[in-house]
Amino acid sequence: MKHSKIKVFLVATLLSISTSAFAQDSTKAAPITYSGFVDFYYSKNLGSPLSLTNKLRNFDIQDNQFTMSLAELVIQKAASPVGFRLDLDYGETNDIVHGLSPYGTTPYKTSTIAQQAYLTAVLPIGSGLTLDAGKFVTHMGYEVIESKDNANYTRSLLFAWAIPYYHTGIRLTYPVASNFTATLHIVNGWNTVIDNNSKKSIGLTLNYAASSSTGLIFNYMTGFEQPQGANGGKKNVFDFILTENISDNLSLALNADYGEERVLVGSPLAMWKGAALYVKYALSEKSALALRAEGFYDPLGYATGLGLNKETIKEATLTYEHKVFDAFIVRVEGRGDFANASIFEDNGGLITKDSQLTALIGLIATF
């Protein structure tokens, strides 16, 4: 009888420990979340180019066409201490990001449906070192691929031509202080899953919150991006971002980029640089105005691929945004692109114009 009581006590104790451990694991485990959006636009080029395309744009290329730009599903589990993120994308924007469009090329076309696919883990080092490994969007630039997360619908010249879209590799993020984090990126290169050479590219992000309203970010990227065996130099890009919330209604941002690459030893150094100013004013809880003005200097025409001498391009964009519902955004936008040379197409299909005016309406549904 005594032994039976002891056995019952031991079983009850083990069950209690097991239940307690399971409960602790359950509280630590973060849930898997789902979100996404569908993005649709119509753009009209007032110059009526014969090719029905908007020159020097990246995601709003089509003129006088109804276009499903991007549909995205995000599946994510926060690291606790291990998690993951998977962004599944479909649409013309995704094709352009991966070089599958007629307007861009890339030698590697694997993993094109997944814009991002990486595991993440918080390692018990100091205040917690976050490791991400896989494919992820670039750390550079003020704007992002998803239009819903930008103030304007169209993307800047800097976003289109000065920086990459994505990388494959690892990144390590550490909170140096409560208002300062540093991230090291070790990746295969620009816009590729498989590297085209044996050397890795290195990136750096320094993110400093100077105050509750002011943020400063410095990004850097360096590495050999020419094919294996090519006799070229490193591609270096510096990216600076300043954000300032003037009031609850008014916010400002400044993005500046400088890039350079020597394709062959002894060849001229290709350089590109530019700056963009952003102003957003909330008219109400549901509507806002956003203005972007920028200049981009590409003296050898290397970044844009136009090959023109002392190429300077400027653009100004005004966007009106209205949220019909919290999950339904309508944007109406006017944009002007201006160059110091004839780089835009006329209605006869000839490159004879130094400016391009477009109007656009974008519809974005989120979930």
Long-range contacts (C-beta under 8 A, 24 or more apart in sequence): 28-80, 29-80, 30-77, 30-78, 30-79, 30-80, 30-83, 31-77, 32-75, 32-76, 32-77, 33-74, 33-75, 33-76, 33-77, 34-73, 34-74, 34-75, 34-76, 35-73, 35-74, 35-76, 35-366, 35-367, 36-71, 36-72, 36-73, 36-74, 36-366, 36-367, 37-70, 37-71, 37-72, 37-146, 37-148, 37-364, 37-365, 37-366, 37-367, 38-68, 38-70, 38-71, 38-72, 38-364, 38-365, 39-68, 39-69, 39-70, 39-71, 39-91, 39-93, 39-146, 39-147, 39-148, 39-362, 39-363, 39-364, 40-66, 40-67, 40-68, 40-69, 40-362, 40-363, 40-364, 41-67, 41-69, 41-153, 41-360, 41-361, 41-362, 41-363, 42-66, 42-67, 42-360, 42-361, 43-67, 43-358, 43-359, 43-360, 44-358, 44-359, 44-360, 45-356, 45-357, 45-358, 46-357, 46-358, 46-359, 47-344, 47-345, 47-346, 47-347, 47-353, 47-356, 47-357, 48-347, 49-344, 49-345, 49-346, 49-347, 49-349, 50-345, 50-346, 50-347, 50-348, 50-349, 51-345, 51-349, 53-103, 53-345, 54-356, 54-358, 55-337, 55-343, 55-344, 55-345, 55-356, 56-157, 56-160, 56-161, 56-304, 56-313, 56-337, 56-343, 56-356, 57-154, 57-155, 57-160, 58-96, 58-155, 58-159, 58-160, 59-92, 59-93, 59-96, 59-145, 59-147, 59-154, 59-155, 60-153, 60-154, 60-155, 60-358, 60-360, 61-92, 61-96, 61-101, 61-103, 62-92, 63-358, 67-92, 68-92, 69-93, 69-147, 69-362, 70-94, 70-145, 70-146, 70-147, 72-115, 72-146, 79-120, 79-121, 79-122, 79-130, 80-122, 81-121, 81-122, 81-123, 81-124, 82-119, 82-120, 82-121, 82-122, 83-119, 83-120, 83-121, 84-118, 84-119, 84-120, 85-116, 85-117, 85-118, 85-120, 85-136, 86-114, 86-116, 86-117, 87-114, 87-115, 87-116, 87-117, 88-113, 88-114, 88-115, 89-113, 89-114, 89-115, 93-145, 97-145, 97-165, 97-166, 97-191, 98-191, 99-191, 106-191, 106-192, 107-192, 107-196, 108-192, 108-193, 108-194, 108-196, 110-193, 110-194, 111-135, 111-193, 115-145, 115-166, 116-166, 125-174, 126-174, 127-174, 127-175, 128-174, 128-175, 129-172, 129-173, 129-174, 130-172, 130-173, 130-174, 131-170, 131-171, 131-172, 132-170, 132-171, 132-173, 133-169, 133-170, 134-168, 135-166, 135-167, 135-168, 135-193, 136-166, 136-167, 136-168, 136-171, 137-165, 137-166, 137-167, 138-163, 138-164, 138-165, 138-166, 138-167, 138-221, 139-171, 139-183, 139-185, 139-203, 139-205, 139-219, 140-164, 140-203, 140-219, 140-221, 140-237, 140-239, 140-257, 141-219, 141-239, 141-241, 141-255, 141-257, 142-241, 142-253, 142-255, 142-276, 142-278, 143-255, 147-331, 147-362, 147-364, 148-329, 148-364, 148-366, 151-278, 151-280, 151-288, 151-290, 151-292, 151-319, 151-321, 152-278, 152-290, 152-292, 152-317, 152-319, 152-331, 152-333, 153-319, 153-331, 153-333, 153-360, 153-362, 154-317, 154-333, 154-335, 154-358, 154-360, 156-255, 156-276, 156-292, 156-294, 156-315, 157-274, 157-276, 157-294, 157-296, 157-313, 157-315, 158-255, 158-257, 158-274, 158-275, 158-276, 158-294, 158-296, 161-272, 161-296, 161-298, 161-303, 161-304, 162-237, 162-239, 162-257, 162-259, 162-272, 162-273, 162-274, 162-296, 162-303, 163-221, 163-237, 163-239, 163-257, 163-259, 164-190, 164-191, 164-221, 165-191, 166-191, 167-191, 167-201, 167-203, 168-192, 168-193, 168-194, 169-200, 169-201, 171-203, 179-208, 179-209, 179-210, 180-206, 180-207, 180-208, 180-209, 181-205, 181-206, 181-207, 182-206, 182-207, 183-207, 185-221, 187-223, 189-223, 189-225, 190-221, 190-225, 190-235, 196-225, 196-226, 196-227, 196-228, 197-224, 197-225, 197-226, 197-227, 197-228, 197-229, 197-230, 198-228, 199-223, 199-224, 201-225, 201-235, 213-244, 213-245, 213-246, 214-242, 214-243, 214-244, 214-245, 215-241, 215-242, 215-243, 215-244, 216-241, 216-242, 217-241, 217-242, 225-261, 226-263, 230-263, 230-264, 231-264, 231-265, 232-261, 232-262, 232-263, 232-264, 232-265, 233-261, 233-262, 233-263, 233-265, 234-261, 235-259, 235-260, 235-261, 236-260, 236-261, 248-282, 249-281, 249-282, 250-279, 250-280, 250-281, 250-282, 251-278, 251-279, 251-280, 252-277, 252-278, 252-279, 253-277, 253-278, 254-278, 259-303, 261-302, 268-300, 270-300, 270-302, 270-303, 271-299, 271-300, 271-302, 272-296, 272-297, 272-298, 272-299, 272-302, 272-303, 273-297, 286-322, 286-323, 286-324, 287-320, 287-321, 287-322, 287-323, 288-320, 288-321, 289-318, 289-319, 289-320, 289-321, 290-317, 290-318, 290-319, 290-321, 291-316, 291-317, 291-318, 291-319, 292-316, 292-317, 292-319, 293-317, 306-343, 308-341, 308-343, 310-340, 311-339, 311-340, 311-341, 311-343, 312-339, 312-340, 313-337, 313-338, 313-339, 313-340, 313-343, 314-338, 314-339, 327-365, 327-366, 327-367, 328-363, 328-364, 328-365, 328-366, 329-362, 329-363, 329-364, 329-365, 329-366, 330-361, 330-362, 330-363, 330-364, 331-360, 331-361, 331-362, 331-363, 331-364, 332-359, 332-360, 332-361, 333-359, 333-360, 333-361, 333-362, 334-358, 334-359, 334-360, 335-359, 335-360
